[in-house]
Amino acid sequence: MSNPGISEQISSLVTEAREAASASKSLAELEGARVRYFGKKGMFTGLLRSLGAMPQEERPAAGQSVNQGREDAEAFFAAATENLKKKEREEKLFAETIDVTEPRGNNGIGSLHPVTIALRELVDLFVGMGYETVEGPEVEYDKYNFELLNQPKNHPARDAQDTFYIEENIVLRSHTSPVQARTMLARRPPIRIISAGRVYRADEFDATHSPVFHQLEGFYVDKNVTMSDLKGTLEVFAKRLFGENTKTRFRPSFFPFTEPSAEVDLTCPTCGGKGCRLCKNTGWIEMLGSGMVNPKVLELCGIDSSVYSGFAFGIGLDRVGMLRYAVPDMRWLFEGDVRMMRQFR
Ligand SMILES: [Zn+2]
């Protein structure tokens, strides 16, 4: 090039543009610099215009040099753009990272589920009467759920419509009673236990039925246990839970694992026995099933029925929760709607 001055100007402008590109801290700042160097009124355009003062024959070579310098400088800007985009993406990801271990402020106090409240009250009541809590599996062998409780194969209660089968000999327990069988096989009387938890039946899901619900089982085996022990125990339970004026009524019934068996009604806690919609104007609410342990069940579980006797009862915890807290629809207990749960704080 015949004009050394223009060559120096180009190389210093390229260096300057390169430094401006790498000094830019954001895409916006980089865009500002881009306009300053390559815009219509930018420095490279200005340099091209200044060539007009050069001798005619030198202009083409000088013009080519300016354009080459501009291309080099633009390449730095392209690289800087990529870097900044990447950096901004990373900063965004970092800013949006959620640290699940970070302690948060108090987002409101939770509440116990009405069934949990009912369960805790009942456990407290029965433990106070000398009962011990025992747990059992929800996926249970047919043997414990049925056979040892005097329900041999082909018994109507075993109908597939009522029970969820996992395999031929494994079920989702249809009641908490298998815990009785497991306990009798594992230890000797006196046995005084309660056991609570989920049970499963292939049932409708409506205002009063659910395919999964909660039972609390009470079971007492010793010498000389009689029906009046059962009555006394359940009367204490009824009064403690629904008030001193609550009365109990025993109606003969049938269960394969108790003999004799009785359904137990309580005076309706809503109307106090006068009659209302809840109790269908009878003044009574069906509350639980109970009875004297069938001697066959004692024998099947290795306990001498000529020496020992016992009673058993099963309480629907969901029903207790519904009655106690006036929950009108059983589905509300299982849907987890916070608007209902907040009322139990
Ligand atoms: Zn009533």
Boltz pocket constraint, residues with backbone or C-beta under 6 A from the ligand:
constraints:
  - pocket:
      binder: B
      contacts: [[A, 268], [A, 269], [A, 270], [A, 271], [A, 272], [A, 273], [A, 274], [A, 275], [A, 276], [A, 277], [A, 278], [A, 279], [A, 280], [A, 281], [A, 283], [A, 284]]
      max_distance: 6.0
